[in-house]
Amino acid sequence: MGGLFIAQVISLLNLQKQLICNTNPISPYFRSLISLFYQLNPKLIYRSVSYIFEFMPISKNLFIGLCMLIMVSGCNKQNDPVTTSPVTPTTPASGDSATLTVINGYGSGKYKVGDTVHIWSAAIPTNSVFDTWSGYSNLLANNGEWHNTLVMPAQNISLTASTKAVAAYTLVYEKIKGKNNLKNVYYYFPSGHKGIVCLLHGTSGSAQNLVTNFEWIQMINELVADNFAIIVTEAEEVTLNTDINGDGKIRWNPTPIDTVANVDYANIKAISDTFYNRGYSTRSIPRYSVGMSDGGAFSADLSYVYSFKTGISYCAPSGTFIATTATTPFQYCMAKYDDNPNVGAQGNADALSNSQSFSSRGICSKYFIHDHSPVYPERFARRQDISITVSTNLVNELRKNNWLDSKNYFINTSGFVSADVQAKPANYPVFLSLNLTQQVDVLNQIDVMYAAHQFYSDFNRTTIKFLDTQCQ
């Protein structure tokens, strides 16, 4: 509750900045004053400047649970019309309320003035990416993101989500020689690309896992649309299925930070050299790294050792050595309720501290934390092979089994949901009607909404902006 209160205060402060005259920090009195401004002259209010267990293979418990589920049925995407669908709003105890209409998206409803409201774009079509919000978009925390929030003003408003078509592309799969072994590599080099982004899986992950994860696919689509080349490979321990350094995990090894002695760094160089030698790119094109969990920590070291233009970590704080030594701009994207024992609240705090260490040395760094969000009926229909009807029925099934609170927030992570499916399969006919890939994605989406240790696409534009302009 404290976190929600802080988020509301921040949102209200951002809203305050939109007024033509500056007042003191928001209090109940000034909230009323802002409402009055909206009623008298909405034109005064413009220009806002405010603003994940990655698809690692499933956790051990979740994997065991899924293996116990027997199903091989799928469903085809229905041509359901896109309509506005209300997420049940908080019932105002008293005071004014106003109506929000979301076109080509979700979140429509009647809300109390001053409420923080979530909105979402409708499912993004194939060969398209999210473009922008129009209407009262100046109220949004970040107009570029498909999932957004706003503080409800004292007037009825509407917002319209739009997508834009992009050229079709296909990631190429190939085994490419690393330092010692053939490596699984997925890649795509757009004509005239402006940069090369290395995408890095987490502990127990793989290149295949990453490129088939729904949230990562959204990131890849947006990177390609912004004219970045993509390289996805995997840790040497994954290739060999061997815990080389004896730490009990199959993952990237960030130490020693040595491009010859450390095979993971050497593999990145060997694969990159292959593409240079083929003429797919040139050494003058800047390179970047984006990683999740252990891949996020490796992103910090990789971007440092090869002097990438920028690096980004999701759900990993990196180390103090990098924060106090590296000169490569670095961004942290954390998850508020991260449930990984090696990250959690302490890891989030460490990431913030490390970001501040970068900044104190004059090195560009940004820190963002992903908060939880309510489920809306069409959430799982973001996949093209799950219909709106099935998604709505699934949300109702999860609600019936008490996984949602009164405001449609998940009360726990996917591991607990999976365990309940195992224990009470008769209670989950909709979930069990999905094929394995769909089930895995539903469970991942639950963790994204819970803001657990999971890669998320909610900050895609924020990440790409950092790649493009850093702190400019």
Secondary structure, 3 states (H helix, E strand, C coil): CHHHHHHHHHHHHHHHHCCCCCCCCCCHHHHHHHHHHHHHCHHHCCCCCCCCCCCCCCCHHHHHHHHCCCCCCCCCCCCCCCCCCCCCCCCCCCCCEEEEEEECEECCEEEECCCEEEEEECCCCCCEEEEEEEECHHHECCCCCCEEEEECCCCCEEEEEEEEECCCCCCEEEEEECCCCEEEEEEECCCCCCEEEEEECCCCCCHHHHHHCHHHHHHHHHHHHCCEEEEECCCHHHHHCCCCCCCCCCCCCCCCCCCCCCHHHHHHHHHHHHHHHHCCCCCCCCEEEEEECHHHHHHHHHHHHCCCCEEEEECCCCCHHHHHHCCCCEEEEEECCCCCCCCHHHHHHHHHHHHHHHHHCCCCEEEEEECCCCCCCCHHHHCCCCCHHHHHHHHHHHHHCCCECCCCCECCCHHHHHHHHHHCHHHCHHHHCCCHHHHHHHHHHHHHHHCCCCCCCCCHHHHHHHHHHCCC
